[in-house]
Each structure stands twice: as structure tokens, then as C-alpha cells.
Amino acid sequence: DKLDVIECFEEPGRALRVGEMTEKQEDLYHALGVKPPASL
């Protein structure tokens, strides 16, 4: 449930933006061996 609340913003003609992530969310990504999403 903690990972499904990360917001992602998309605007036509602009780069994808990922909203704020909590430290706990980042820790979960690292524990799973997955690189956390970042704005492009």
C-alpha cells in the first residue's frame, strides 16, 4: 500500500515528473532491489 501513493505528473510536451516520496517508500524500493522512480 505504501508504494501505490507515489504521484506521477505528465504534461504534454514536458518531461514526466514523479511526486515526493517518503523515506520509508525509498527504503522499500531498495529492500526489493529496485531503483526508486525519479523525474525524467
C-alpha positions as CSV (number, residue, x, y, z in Angstrom):
1,D,0.0,0.0,0.0
2,K,2.9,2.4,0.7
3,L,4.1,2.2,-2.9
4,D,0.8,2.9,-4.7
5,V,0.5,6.5,-3.4
6,I,3.5,7.9,-5.3
7,E,2.1,10.5,-7.6
8,C,3.3,11.0,-11.2
9,F,2.6,14.1,-13.2
10,E,2.5,14.2,-17.0
11,E,2.1,17.3,-19.2
12,P,2.1,17.3,-23.0
13,G,5.5,18.4,-24.3
14,R,7.2,18.2,-20.9
15,A,9.2,15.6,-19.1
16,L,7.5,13.1,-16.7
17,R,7.6,14.3,-13.0
18,V,7.4,12.0,-10.0
19,G,6.0,13.5,-6.8
20,E,7.5,13.3,-3.4
21,M,8.5,10.0,-1.9
22,T,8.8,9.3,1.8
23,E,12.0,7.8,3.2
24,K,10.0,4.6,4.0
25,Q,9.0,4.3,0.4
26,E,12.6,4.7,-0.8
27,D,13.7,2.1,1.8
28,L,11.0,-0.4,0.4
29,Y,12.3,0.0,-3.2
30,H,15.9,-0.6,-2.0
31,A,14.8,-3.6,0.0
32,L,13.2,-5.1,-3.1
33,G,16.3,-4.4,-5.1
34,V,14.5,-1.9,-7.4
35,K,15.7,1.6,-8.3
36,P,13.2,4.1,-7.0
37,P,11.4,6.2,-9.7
38,A,12.8,9.6,-10.4
39,S,11.7,12.6,-12.5
40,L,13.0,12.3,-16.1
